[in-house]
């Protein structure tokens, strides 16, 4: 990162409050080559490299710079700070929330068939988890939350896909599922995964999932290729939420 030069970024409207408010210290909870995940109070923000996954709670850096990391990070006043120096500044905002006017039943069937054609990738999640979620979403919350490995367990991804699709459709069933997820996720799963579930409760998803909801050509293949297990379980959840 060039000394003294703040990188322009695009930030999610879901983290607008923490970014434009007063400068507050950020605690790094996880970091990798494509993203640094920081907590600021109750908020979780992903500082994402340009080629990283644009999460619904992301600040996406322009150019080829890696995301900042360290013990002196802070967020506020429209910037990401390293000590008393702004290292990244918000230049524009994006909205990861999806709102659908209608859902094509044929597209939902195609998505479900595409998911079923690929075996479920995480052995920690029961093979009948998708069917159980479709039968009774609220009852599946306890069985799925935190189930699987990684920062976003597969069970959480399945719930997130279903909840996001229900919210995008403005389906009444989203209320009970969202309430159950919000109430039980803290302490049951990772801090990042809980933040993504909260985003899903607003109909907010990664662009690959948003493209599936909008039935864009080739979107299912792109989503299924996302991550080790996340893409498959998000796609399966979207299919359940669209068909409910």
Beta strands, then each sheet from edge to edge (+ up, - down):
strand 1: 7-12
strand 2: 24-25
strand 3: 27-31
strand 4: 35-40
strand 5: 43-48
strand 6: 58-61
strand 7: 73-76
strand 8: 79-82
strand 9: 85-94
sheet 1: 2+ 7- 8+ 9- 1- 6+ 5+ 4- 3+
end
